[in-house]
Amino acid sequence: MNSNNKRGNLTVLKDWLRGVIYAGYINENSAEARKQIIVSSIFSLVSFVFLIIFGVDNFSHGEDELASVVLGAAVVSGVNYLFLCRTGNHLVSSLVIVIMMSLLCLYLLCTGGNQQTGPLWMFVLPALSFYILGLFRGAVFLGILLCLIFYILFVPDNGLLMTEYSSSFLGRFVAALCSLSIMAFVYEYSREDGRRELLALSRKLDRLSRKDELTGLANRRDMFERLRHELQRLERSGSIFSVLLADIDNFKKVNDTYGHECGDCCLKEIARIFCDNTQKRDSVARWGGEEFLVFLPETTGEQAAKTAERLRCAVLAHPFSYEENTISLTTSVGVAEYIPGQSLNQLINVADKRLYHAKNNGRNRVEY
């Protein structure tokens, strides 16, 4: 019983911590948004805690101005976290973090901070800029920031530098900051390059998963997606569409007589015939085996039947040849017009039943 209570308490604690880290947006779908939310929430909370500690310490050492600035930054961090929890707007929250930290670091650089340690906070900015702003915007922002740092440190009597640093310290500080900035840029560039490569690979795999390898047509999965999209559009606009389900007659005999390689050649030829005899707005897919499904947007059943007849005649008139053998092929077609309220499966079942009737009524015919 005690072990169950401990596990239950541990689960509650984990859920609470996740809620804090994600600022309450645990179920955010976008991976990029989740990353930005985590960065914003953790950085805001950590900054809030440490800046309060440093601010109180500065007050205890009589550095009232520095303490006020640091505690003011702590308040901004805390309010920023509450804003993120309230709105989920990670873009604004991330921008607030970058601006707040940049201003605080510049102030510490100009004043020296506590015992001349202020410049050390600058080393936070390169990684933070690239990670939050991205490669291009981070590089631009960091470039402007470095120019401003060079101006503060090396332009005499600029009115911004309120302390003195030794020349050896300045040389080492600038060299270290520039090195860290370059390393942060290279890291972010590599990360972005890897992400682009993964996205390109993902798109390629997605295209391959939606294409029939033999004919180059859309496959069953891709056609289902298109039909779902059309149904959604239909609900908004009230447009119409029809589908054709075509099957090559006696195709098994072709494979048995001439071999599967011949059958594959015939399938590719029929795919080309179907594409050549339909409009650009139409979509042709290999539905499976020797079956093809043709999607005809803005087309009534009567118009679709005429298209089906044109396809049937084109296949009938085409001489299929393979290794000096001429093969005659025919196709049967079932036509179905979408009726409001139908599901996709019901629509395709109607086309399939009409294709079945076309087969039973002698093949090489259109049934509507």
Disulfide bonds with the S-S distance in Angstrom:
none
